[in-house]
Amino acid sequence: MVGPPRPLFVLFGSSIVQLSFSNGGWGAILSDIYARKADIITRGYYGWNSRRAVKILDQVFPKNDVNQPSLVIVYFGGNDSMGPHPSGLGPHVPLQEYVENMRKIAVHLQNLSKDIRLIFLSCPPVNEVKIHENQSPYLSELVRTNELCRSYSEACIELCQELNIKVIDLWTAIQKRDDWMNACFTDGIHLSEEGSKVVVEEILKVLKEADWKPSLHWKSMPTEFSEDSPYDLVVSDGTKTINASEWTFHRQIQWD
């Protein structure tokens, strides 16, 4: 453990989360935005579905831990939504079971602390053509369609509305771009840097608009060790120093 303690944001989900620090991913972008404000860590598991996630909830989020997250962003659904394999093997989870698994995840997280905040991400769309082009000879055919993604996305949104949990409709948000099919994915499934920017924009929008006390929007959170110092950079006339704690000019996008 290192100090001083900061608010903890946990990204929990499947490969969309595990890969979120790769190739300009949304986890990496959030980590930059929240530098010196919050610690962002991932618990992402490539290929996982909600059925597996439920089984390890107590290990990832132990109820008796003294330090609970301030925010958990949850994503499962893409693997669940895959068509069933004839063998009965594979990641497919029937829609109603998926909903109940996501309900169990939500309830478990809500019971960790009265102060914990949740954001669920719904199932994003896929580029079916690109998936077939990238089909591995070592895997059986991936049955992933935009229509299946839509139905699981809608089910997630409906559940979150029932439970009064913040939810981001990724299926719709990503498709707002005219070029989403090619710009937003690396392989038709996983997010490119452009796709990740959509996710970040939607997350920041929720955090800014949420009536949470304290606010978890980055502009409302204190910056660690941000006091003025004679050891800061000196201005051109040599009369004083300038505090660089809040500088963001290095970012290609000035996030709101």
Secondary structure, 3 states (H helix, E strand, C coil): CCCCCCCEEEEEECHHHHCCCCCCCHHHHHHHHCCCCCEEEEEECCCCCHHHHHHCHHHHCCCCCCCCCCEEEEECCCCCCCCCCCCCCCCCCCHHHHHHHHHHHHHHHHCCCCCCEEEEECCCCCCHHHHHHCCCCCCCCCCCCHHHHHHHHHHHHHHHHHHCCEEECHHHHHCCCCCHHHHCECCCCCECHHHHHHHHHHHHHHHHHCCCCCCCCHHHCCCCCCCCCCCCEECCCCCCEECCCCCCCCCCCCCC
